[in-house]
Amino acid sequence: MKKDFNKTIKNVKKNVVEYVLTNRLFISYCILALIATICIRKFTINSVFRIKPLITDLGLILLIGSFGYFVKPKNQFKYYFTWLIIINLACLISSIYYRFFTSFASIGELATVGQTETVTGSIFDRLKIYDFIYIIIPIIFYLIHKKLLSSVYYSFIDKIEKSKKMFIATFCVGIVFVGYSLGVAKNSDYSRLAKQWNRLYIVERFGIIMYQVNDFVQYLTPQISSLFGQEKATELFNDYFNTKEKTKENKYTGVLTGKNIVFVHMESMQSFLMNLSFNGKDVTPNLKKLAKEGMHFTNFYPQVSTGTSSDTEFTLLTGLMPASSGTVFVSYYDRNYFTIPKYLASRGYETFSMHGNLSSMWNRNKAHPSLGYNSMYFGDVFDYTDKDVINLGINDSLFFKEAIPMLENIEKNNTNYMGTVITLSNHSPFKLASMHSNLDLTSHYEVTNDSGITQTLEKDYLSSTSVGEYIKSANYADNALGDFISYIKNSNYFNNTVFVFYGDHDAKLSRNEINYLYNLNPETGGVYKKGDKNYVLYDYYEHELNKKTPLIIWSKNKELQSIFKGEVTYTMGMYNVAATILNMYGIYNKYNVGEDIFTVKDNNLVIYPNGNILTNKVYYNNSTNEYKELTDEKIDKEYLDNIKSIAEKRLDVSNAIIVYNLLENKKMNGE
């Protein structure tokens, strides 16, 4: 028996050696592709040693590679090299993309690259040295090919390779690996695959290749929506809205009837800036003043996906969530939506939008008319030169200065109006706008020498960091905003107008970048670590909660000032704005998923596109199924299950409205 065993081992060893020697190109492809998939998980979600995504990625690599056996050996390099390029390019794009959005890239969003507000400099700012591994891997494969080409490998393999047999064997092994991964998956795993909105979890559980395959399927689904899913989406829609209760009236119902309204969209402006000062100077003194003079919503959270600014515009105007794949402004702009501009236009209001960039950016030249804007004032109507440009268009100071006479002219020629003024300068890369701020970020600290003498020293490490540049950029934007408010106050117009100022989304800085603000060691330029006496906890939850932005309703009209004053502390999302504002006009829109904040109050849920949930009691992380309690009240399973159920229904019905155009034959409900 021992002799038979040794013989078996010897035969296995011989077969393995023979397989390796006769499949060197294929094995090289598999190893290099697998390295790329491991790297993307390491560099993003820091998940390296989980066996399930590893098995799934390897299984799919084998399945893809098995078809290479149908290609003649001398041409197999082209097949495998092409797939290595695709896999590594997907990893590279997702790696950079992750640093902007803490998510993974989608095919539907890559199709909109030309529309995005991310400039080249901003992309290069986010490149890391380890990203080049995705370029090095295909080069290594090419060098292996050249080495094999210089030998007799290809001609030898051409004579002995049994293509069909190798295909079947490799394909079957791949099926076993993928089948195992899917076989041990839970129902919740399949649900997340089907919905695709928890991308981090999908990559962590199934690997990057399965994510990309699933994303491609999700991308194709709406393209054939008339053949697939329409009936189910309609049923979901009817079930949701047939049971939805009409919003009750509250003390703000109708207070804006006959009043004009202008939304001021403040690029990347976060609330924490309002509490910062350096060397006796506030970072955002004008925003702080506005908050004191108007109604300030202190717990307001954007709900953006990868459409960033365009997602905010859409969600604010409609009360719907962003699309689960792609962006509404590019992929679904031609649907019918019930919006603030449309409701007010039906009451005789002139509706308009203003932006210092090209109207083609984010496809606004098509999306804005679809959302109900009658007139658009974009970069081509402003008078400026190249020296007036910061980031993507005219600088905020000049933009506001030139916008004032346009706004006055609109008021002069219309009984009522509603518009959105979109700022631009406080956009990444923040270094460009930061150079126009004279805010001093120098830190002062005391040191005691060996003689016991204490000295006060100063250093400025912060200005050269990402968060330092963001702070100075926001300071510049705030200065421009202050000039705009002065123009408004000194104008003979706008006495019947309310202004709604809102931050469109966070700065998209990583937790490590923001942590530098809270844990900077002014003496060394490093950061305090846990255990240091000056250390400030800034964990995942602190970072997520820190993403809130300002929302302020303000007017120079004394009567309106008496209505819109004080702090509103309810936890509020961007999708609550439409219902809240429309109620102030006495208008009810049934077909949204956000509620009037003054009706729902402390029972509100802020739902994020990735399935995370925020209430006044808890922040729930959908990716890890963990949560942080925000009060002393203990959260039980029943509470979590309830809010998760509500969140899932709202995300599903909102996406169904978008993808399947379910409002096409509905009438606006202006009750």
C-alpha positions in Angstrom: 0.0 0.0 0.0 2.9 2.3 0.8 4.3 1.6 -2.6 1.0 2.4 -4.3 0.7 5.6 -2.3 4.2 6.8 -3.2 3.5 5.9 -6.8 0.3 8.0 -6.7 2.2 11.0 -5.2 4.8 10.6 -7.8 2.2 10.6 -10.6 0.4 13.6 -9.1 3.7 15.5 -8.8 4.5 14.6 -12.4 1.1 15.8 -13.7 1.4 19.0 -11.7 4.9 19.7 -13.1 3.7 18.9 -16.6 0.6 21.1 -16.2 2.7 24.0 -15.0 5.3 23.6 -17.8 2.6 23.4 -20.5 0.3 26.2 -19.1 2.8 28.8 -18.1 1.0 31.7 -19.9 -2.4 30.7 -18.5 -1.1 30.3 -14.9 0.7 33.7 -15.2 -2.6 35.3 -16.3 -4.5 33.7 -13.3 -1.9 34.7 -10.7 -1.5 38.2 -11.9 -5.3 38.7 -12.3 -5.8 37.4 -8.7 -3.1 39.7 -7.4 -5.0 42.7 -8.9 -8.2 41.6 -7.2 -6.5 41.2 -3.9 -4.9 44.6 -4.2 -8.1 46.4 -4.9 -9.7 44.9 -1.7 -6.6 45.7 0.3 -6.3 49.3 -0.9 -10.0 50.2 -0.5 -12.0 48.1 2.1 -8.8 46.5 3.6 -10.2 43.0 3.2 -7.4 40.7 2.1 -7.7 37.4 3.9 -11.4 36.6 3.4 -11.7 33.3 1.6 -15.1 33.8 -0.1 -14.2 36.8 -2.3 -10.9 35.1 -3.1 -12.6 32.0 -4.3 -15.2 33.9 -6.3 -12.6 36.0 -8.0 -10.4 33.0 -8.8 -13.4 31.1 -10.1 -14.4 33.9 -12.5 -10.8 34.3 -13.6 -10.7 30.6 -14.4 -14.0 30.8 -16.3 -12.8 33.8 -18.3 -9.5 32.1 -18.9 -10.9 28.8 -20.0 -12.2 30.3 -23.3 -8.6 31.1 -24.1 -8.0 27.5 -24.9 -10.1 27.9 -28.0 -7.5 30.3 -29.3 -4.3 29.0 -30.9 -1.4 29.1 -28.5 0.5 31.8 -30.4 -2.6 34.1 -30.1 -3.5 33.3 -26.5 -1.4 36.1 -25.3 -3.7 38.7 -26.9 -6.7 37.1 -25.3 -5.3 36.9 -21.8 -3.6 40.3 -22.1 -6.9 41.9 -23.1 -8.6 40.5 -20.0 -5.7 41.5 -17.8 -6.0 45.1 -19.1 -9.8 45.1 -18.4 -9.4 43.7 -14.9 -6.6 46.0 -13.9 -8.2 49.0 -15.5 -11.4 48.3 -13.5 -9.3 48.0 -10.4 -7.4 51.2 -11.1 -10.6 53.2 -11.8 -12.3 51.7 -8.7 -9.3 52.5 -6.5 -9.4 56.2 -7.5 -13.1 56.3 -7.5 -13.2 54.9 -4.0 -11.2 57.9 -2.7 -13.8 60.3 -4.1 -17.0 58.5 -3.2 -16.1 55.6 -0.7 -17.7 53.3 -3.2 -16.9 51.3 -6.3 -17.3 52.5 -9.9 -20.3 51.5 -11.9 -20.5 51.1 -15.7 -23.5 53.5 -15.8 -21.4 56.1 -14.1 -18.3 55.6 -16.2 -20.5 56.4 -19.2 -20.9 59.9 -17.7 -17.2 60.6 -17.1 -17.3 63.5 -19.6 -20.1 65.1 -17.5 -18.6 64.9 -14.1 -17.3 67.8 -12.1 -14.0 66.2 -11.3 -11.2 67.9 -13.0 -7.9 66.3 -14.0 -5.9 67.9 -11.3 -8.4 66.5 -8.7 -7.9 63.0 -10.1 -4.1 63.2 -9.9 -4.4 64.5 -6.4 -6.0 61.2 -5.4 -3.5 58.9 -7.2 -1.4 56.9 -4.8 1.9 55.2 -5.6 0.4 51.7 -5.1 -2.1 52.5 -7.9 0.7 51.9 -10.4 0.6 48.2 -9.6 -2.4 47.9 -12.0 -0.1 49.2 -14.7 2.8 47.1 -13.7 0.8 43.8 -13.7 0.1 43.9 -17.5 3.7 44.9 -18.2 4.9 41.8 -16.2 2.6 39.6 -18.2 4.0 41.1 -21.5 7.5 40.4 -20.3 6.6 36.8 -19.5 5.1 36.5 -23.0 8.3 37.9 -24.6 10.3 35.4 -22.6 8.1 32.5 -23.8 8.2 33.8 -27.3 12.0 33.7 -27.4 11.8 30.0 -26.5 10.1 27.1 -28.3 7.2 27.3 -25.9 4.4 28.3 -28.3 5.4 26.0 -31.1 5.7 23.1 -28.6 2.3 23.8 -27.0 0.7 24.1 -30.4 1.5 20.5 -31.1 0.5 19.0 -27.8 -2.4 21.1 -26.4 -5.8 19.5 -26.2 -7.9 22.6 -26.4 -11.4 21.1 -25.7 -10.2 18.9 -22.8 -8.4 21.9 -21.2 -11.4 24.1 -21.7 -13.8 21.7 -20.0 -11.5 21.0 -17.1 -10.7 24.7 -16.4 -14.3 25.7 -16.9 -15.6 23.0 -14.5 -13.1 24.1 -11.8 -14.2 27.7 -12.2 -17.9 26.6 -12.0 -17.1 24.7 -8.8 -15.4 27.8 -7.2 -18.2 30.2 -8.2 -20.9 27.7 -7.3 -19.4 27.2 -3.8 -19.4 31.0 -3.2 -23.0 31.4 -4.3 -24.1 28.2 -2.6 -23.0 29.3 0.9 -24.4 32.8 0.3 -27.3 34.0 2.5 -30.6 35.4 1.3 -29.5 38.8 2.3 -26.4 38.4 0.1 -28.6 37.7 -2.9 -30.8 40.6 -2.0 -27.7 42.9 -2.0 -26.6 41.5 -5.3 -30.0 42.1 -6.8 -30.3 45.7 -5.5 -26.6 46.7 -6.0 -26.8 49.7 -3.7 -24.5 48.2 -1.1 -21.4 48.1 -3.3 -18.9 47.8 -0.5 -20.5 44.7 0.9 -20.7 43.1 -2.6 -17.0 43.5 -3.2 -16.2 42.4 0.4 -18.4 39.3 0.0 -18.1 38.3 -3.7 -15.0 40.1 -4.9 -14.4 42.8 -7.5 -15.0 40.7 -10.6 -18.4 39.5 -9.5 -19.3 43.1 -8.6 -18.4 44.2 -12.1 -20.3 41.4 -13.7 -23.4 42.1 -11.5 -23.0 45.8 -12.2 -23.0 45.2 -15.9 -26.2 43.2 -15.6 -27.8 46.0 -13.5 -26.7 48.5 -16.1 -28.4 46.5 -18.9 -31.6 45.9 -17.1 -33.1 49.5 -17.5 -32.0 49.5 -21.1 -34.6 46.7 -21.7 -37.0 47.9 -19.0 -40.0 47.6 -21.3 -39.4 43.9 -21.4 -38.0 43.3 -17.9 -39.3 44.4 -14.6 -42.0 46.9 -15.5 -44.9 45.0 -14.0 -43.1 44.3 -10.8 -42.0 48.0 -10.5 -45.6 49.2 -11.1 -46.9 46.8 -8.4 -44.3 48.1 -6.0 -45.2 51.7 -6.9 -48.9 51.1 -6.4 -48.5 49.3 -3.1 -46.3 52.1 -1.7 -48.4 55.1 -2.7 -51.9 53.6 -2.2 -51.1 53.3 1.5 -49.2 56.5 1.9 -50.9 59.0 4.1 -51.3 62.6 3.0 -49.1 65.1 4.8 -50.9 66.9 7.6 -50.9 70.6 7.7 -48.6 72.4 10.2 -47.9 75.9 11.2 -45.8 76.5 8.1 -48.4 75.4 5.6 -49.0 78.2 3.1 -46.6 80.8 4.6 -44.8 81.2 1.3 -47.9 81.6 -0.9 -47.2 84.4 -3.3 -43.5 84.7 -2.3 -40.4 84.3 -4.5 -37.8 81.7 -3.7 -34.1 81.4 -4.7 -32.1 78.4 -3.8 -28.3 79.0 -3.3 -26.4 75.8 -4.0 -23.1 76.0 -2.0 -20.5 73.7 -3.4 -18.9 71.2 -0.9 -19.8 73.4 2.1 -19.9 71.3 5.4 -21.3 72.4 8.7 -18.2 71.8 10.8 -16.6 74.8 9.1 -19.0 77.1 10.8 -17.6 76.1 14.2 -13.9 76.6 13.2 -11.7 79.6 13.8 -8.0 80.2 13.5 -6.1 83.0 15.2 -9.2 84.8 16.0 -10.8 84.6 12.6 -13.8 82.5 11.7 -13.6 80.3 8.7 -17.2 81.1 7.6 -18.2 84.3 9.3 -20.9 85.2 6.7 -22.5 81.8 6.9 -22.6 82.0 10.7 -24.3 85.4 10.4 -26.9 84.0 8.0 -27.6 81.1 10.4 -28.2 83.6 13.2 -30.5 85.8 11.1 -32.5 83.0 9.5 -33.9 79.5 10.2 -30.9 77.2 10.5 -31.4 73.4 10.2 -28.5 72.1 12.3 -28.7 68.4 11.5 -29.1 68.4 7.7 -27.6 65.6 5.6 -27.2 65.3 1.8 -28.0 61.9 0.3 -25.8 61.9 -2.7 -24.5 58.9 -4.7 -21.9 59.2 -7.5 -23.8 62.1 -9.1 -22.7 64.3 -6.3 -23.9 67.9 -7.1 -26.4 66.6 -9.7 -27.8 64.1 -7.2 -28.4 66.9 -4.8 -30.2 69.0 -7.3 -32.4 66.1 -8.3 -33.2 65.0 -4.7 -33.9 68.5 -3.5 -36.3 69.3 -6.3 -38.1 65.9 -6.4 -38.0 64.3 -2.9 -36.7 61.2 -4.6 -33.4 59.4 -4.0 -30.5 59.2 -6.6 -30.6 56.4 -9.1 -29.1 53.1 -7.8 -26.9 52.9 -11.0 -25.7 55.7 -13.1 -27.0 59.3 -12.6 -30.4 60.7 -13.2 -29.0 63.8 -15.0 -27.3 61.7 -17.6 -29.1 58.4 -17.8 -32.7 59.2 -16.7 -33.1 62.9 -17.4 -35.9 62.3 -20.0 -38.3 60.8 -17.4 -41.3 62.7 -16.0 -40.7 64.0 -12.4 -42.8 66.2 -10.1 -40.6 69.0 -9.0 -40.6 72.3 -7.1 -40.0 74.3 -10.4 -42.9 72.5 -12.1 -45.4 73.1 -9.3 -44.5 76.7 -9.1 -44.5 77.2 -12.9 -48.0 75.8 -12.9 -48.9 78.8 -10.6 -47.4 81.4 -13.0 -43.8 81.5 -11.6 -40.8 82.1 -13.8 -38.3 79.3 -13.1 -34.6 79.5 -13.8 -31.1 78.2 -13.0 -27.7 79.9 -12.9 -24.3 78.4 -12.9 -20.8 79.7 -13.8 -19.9 76.6 -15.8 -20.9 75.1 -19.2 -24.5 74.0 -19.4 -23.3 70.6 -20.7 -21.7 69.8 -17.4 -23.7 67.0 -15.7 -25.9 67.3 -18.8 -27.7 70.2 -17.2 -28.7 71.6 -20.6 -31.1 68.7 -20.9 -31.7 67.8 -17.3 -32.7 71.3 -16.1 -35.5 71.8 -18.6 -36.8 68.3 -17.8 -36.9 69.3 -14.1 -39.0 72.3 -14.9 -36.5 75.2 -15.3 -37.8 77.6 -18.0 -34.6 79.7 -18.3 -30.9 78.9 -17.8 -28.1 81.3 -17.3 -24.8 79.5 -17.6 -21.1 80.3 -18.3 -21.7 81.7 -21.8 -23.8 84.6 -20.5 -21.3 85.7 -17.9 -18.6 88.2 -18.8 -15.2 86.9 -17.7 -11.7 86.0 -18.9 -9.4 83.1 -18.1 -7.9 84.9 -15.1 -11.4 85.0 -13.5 -11.6 81.2 -13.6 -11.2 79.1 -10.4 -11.5 75.3 -10.9 -14.3 74.7 -13.5 -15.7 78.2 -14.2 -16.1 81.8 -13.2 -15.1 82.5 -9.6 -17.8 82.9 -7.0 -17.1 86.5 -6.4 -17.5 87.6 -10.0 -20.4 85.1 -10.5 -22.4 86.6 -7.6 -21.6 90.1 -8.8 -22.9 89.4 -12.3 -25.8 87.3 -11.0 -27.4 90.2 -9.1 -28.5 92.3 -12.1 -29.8 89.2 -13.8 -31.8 88.4 -10.7 -33.1 91.9 -10.5 -34.1 91.8 -14.2 -36.0 88.5 -13.6 -37.9 90.2 -10.7 -38.6 93.2 -12.8 -40.2 91.2 -15.6 -42.1 88.6 -13.6 -44.7 88.7 -10.9 -43.2 85.7 -9.2 -40.1 83.5 -9.7 -38.3 80.5 -8.4 -34.6 79.8 -9.2 -31.4 78.0 -8.3 -28.1 79.7 -8.1 -25.2 77.2 -8.2 -21.8 78.1 -6.9 -18.6 76.5 -8.1 -15.3 77.7 -6.6 -15.2 75.5 -3.5 -14.7 72.4 -5.6 -11.8 69.9 -5.5 -9.0 70.3 -5.9 -9.4 72.8 -3.2 -5.9 74.1 -3.6 -7.0 76.4 -6.5 -9.6 78.4 -4.4 -7.5 78.2 -1.3 -4.9 80.4 -2.9 -7.5 83.2 -2.9 -7.9 83.1 0.9 -5.7 85.0 3.4 -6.9 82.9 6.3 -3.9 82.1 8.6 -3.9 78.5 9.7 -0.7 78.8 11.8 -0.8 76.8 15.0 0.7 78.1 18.3 2.1 75.8 20.9 4.2 76.0 24.1 7.4 74.2 24.8 9.5 74.2 27.9 13.3 73.8 27.6 15.7 72.1 30.0 16.1 75.4 32.0 12.3 75.5 32.7 11.7 78.4 30.4 8.4 78.2 28.4 8.3 79.5 24.9 5.4 80.0 22.5 6.3 78.7 19.0 4.3 78.6 15.8 4.2 76.4 12.8 1.8 76.0 9.9 1.6 72.4 8.9 -2.2 72.6 8.2 -2.2 74.8 5.1 -0.4 72.2 2.9 -2.7 69.4 3.8 -5.9 68.4 2.0 -8.1 69.5 4.8 -6.2 72.8 5.2 -6.7 73.6 1.6 -10.4 72.8 1.9 -10.7 75.1 4.9 -9.1 78.0 3.0 -11.1 77.2 -0.1 -14.3 77.4 2.0 -13.2 80.7 3.5 -12.9 82.1 0.0 -16.3 80.9 -0.9 -17.8 82.3 2.3 -16.2 85.7 1.5 -17.9 85.7 -1.9 -21.2 84.7 -0.2 -20.9 87.6 2.1 -20.6 90.0 -0.8 -23.7 88.4 -2.4 -25.7 88.9 0.8 -24.5 92.6 0.9 -25.7 93.0 -2.7 -29.1 91.5 -1.8 -29.5 93.7 1.3 -28.5 96.9 -0.5 -30.7 96.2 -3.6 -34.1 97.7 -4.1 -35.4 94.3 -5.0 -35.9 90.9 -3.2 -38.3 92.3 -0.6 -40.8 89.5 -1.4 -38.2 86.8 -1.6 -36.8 84.0 0.6 -33.3 82.5 0.0 -32.6 78.9 0.8 -28.8 78.3 1.3 -27.7 74.7 1.3 -24.4 72.7 1.2 -24.8 70.3 -1.7 -22.5 67.5 -0.3 -19.4 67.0 1.8 -15.9 67.7 0.6 -15.2 64.0 -0.3 -12.1 64.0 1.9 -11.2 60.8 3.6 -11.4 60.1 7.3 -7.6 60.2 7.5 -7.5 63.6 5.8 -10.2 65.1 8.1 -8.6 63.5 11.1 -5.6 65.7 10.5 -7.7 68.7 11.6 -8.7 67.2 14.9 -5.5 65.4 15.8 -2.7 67.6 14.4 0.4 67.7 16.5 1.5 71.3 15.9 5.0 70.6 17.0 5.8 67.7 14.7 3.2 68.0 11.9 2.1 64.4 12.6 -1.1 63.2 14.2 -1.9 62.3 17.8 -2.5 58.6 18.3 -4.9 56.8 20.5 -3.5 57.0 24.1 -2.1 60.5 23.6 -3.6 63.0 26.0 -4.6 65.3 23.1 -6.1 62.6 21.0 -9.6 63.1 19.7 -11.7 60.1 18.6 -12.6 60.4 14.9 -13.9 57.0 13.9 -16.1 55.9 11.0 -19.3 57.1 12.7 -17.8 60.5 13.6 -16.7 60.9 10.0 -20.1 60.0 8.6 -22.0 62.3 11.1 -19.5 65.1 10.2 -20.8 65.1 6.6 -23.8 67.3 7.4 -24.1 70.5 5.6 -25.8 73.9 6.2 -29.4 74.5 5.4 -30.6 78.0 6.1 -33.8 79.8 5.1 -33.3 83.6 5.1 -35.0 86.7 3.9 -34.5 90.5 4.2 -38.3 90.8 4.5 -39.1 91.6 8.1 -42.3 89.7 8.1 -40.6 86.6 6.7 -37.7 87.0 9.2 -40.3 86.7 12.0 -41.3 83.3 10.5 -38.0 81.9 9.5 -35.8 82.2 12.6 -34.0 80.0 15.2 -32.5 76.5 15.0 -34.3 73.4 13.8 -32.6 70.4 15.3 -34.6 67.6 13.6 -32.5 65.0 11.8 -33.2 65.9 8.1 -32.1 64.7 4.7 -32.0 66.4 1.3 -35.1 64.5 0.3 -37.1 66.3 2.9 -36.6 69.7 1.3 -39.2 69.3 -1.5 -42.1 68.3 0.7 -41.1 70.9 3.3 -40.9 73.8 0.9 -44.0 72.8 -1.2 -46.0 72.6 2.0 -45.0 76.2 2.7 -46.7 77.0 -0.6 -49.8 75.0 0.3 -48.8 72.3 -2.2 -48.9 68.5 -1.6 -46.9 66.1 -3.8 -47.9 62.5 -3.2 -45.2 61.0 -5.3 -42.0 61.4 -3.3 -40.3 59.4 -0.5 -39.2 62.4 1.6 -41.5 63.9 4.1 -42.2 67.4 5.4 -39.8 67.8 8.3 -42.2 69.9 10.3 -44.7 67.0 10.1 -42.5 64.0 10.7 -40.2 65.9 13.1 -38.1 63.5 15.3 -39.5 60.4 13.5 -37.7 61.2 10.3 -35.3 58.8 8.6 -32.3 59.9 6.5 -31.6 57.1 4.1 -28.5 56.9 2.1 -28.1 55.3 -1.4 -25.8 52.6 0.1 -28.5 51.6 2.6 -27.1 53.4 5.6 -29.7 55.0 7.8 -29.6 57.9 10.2 -32.3 58.9 12.7 -32.2 61.0 15.8 -31.4 57.8 17.8 -29.0 55.8 15.7 -26.6 55.7 12.7 -26.8 52.3 11.0 -24.0 51.0 8.8 -25.6 48.7 6.2 -22.3 47.3 5.0 -21.4 45.8 8.4 -24.8 45.6 9.9 -23.5 47.6 12.9 -24.7 50.8 14.4 -23.9 53.6 16.8 -26.5 54.8 19.3 -26.7 58.6 19.4 -28.6 58.9 22.6 -28.8 57.1 26.0 -31.8 55.1 24.7 -31.0 51.5 23.9 -31.8 50.4 20.4 -33.5 47.0 20.0 -33.8 44.6 17.1 -37.4 45.6 16.4 -36.5 49.3 15.9 -33.6 48.4 13.6 -35.7 45.9 11.5 -38.4 48.6 11.2 -36.2 51.4 9.9 -34.4 48.9 7.6 -37.7 47.8 6.1 -38.7 51.5 5.6 -35.4 52.3 4.0 -35.5 49.4 1.6 -39.0 50.2 0.4 -38.1 53.9 -0.2 -35.0 53.0 -2.1 -36.8 50.5 -4.2 -39.8 52.6 -5.0 -37.7 55.7 -5.7 -35.5 53.8 -8.1 -38.5 52.2 -9.8 -40.0 55.7 -10.5 -36.7 56.7 -12.1 -35.8 53.6 -14.1 -39.3 52.8 -15.3 -40.7 56.3 -15.7 -43.6 55.5 -13.5 -44.8 59.2 -13.3 -45.2 59.4 -17.0 -49.0 59.1 -17.0 -49.6 60.6 -13.5 -50.8 64.1 -12.9 -49.3 66.5 -10.4 -51.3 66.5 -7.2 -51.5 70.1 -6.1 -54.0 69.6 -3.3 
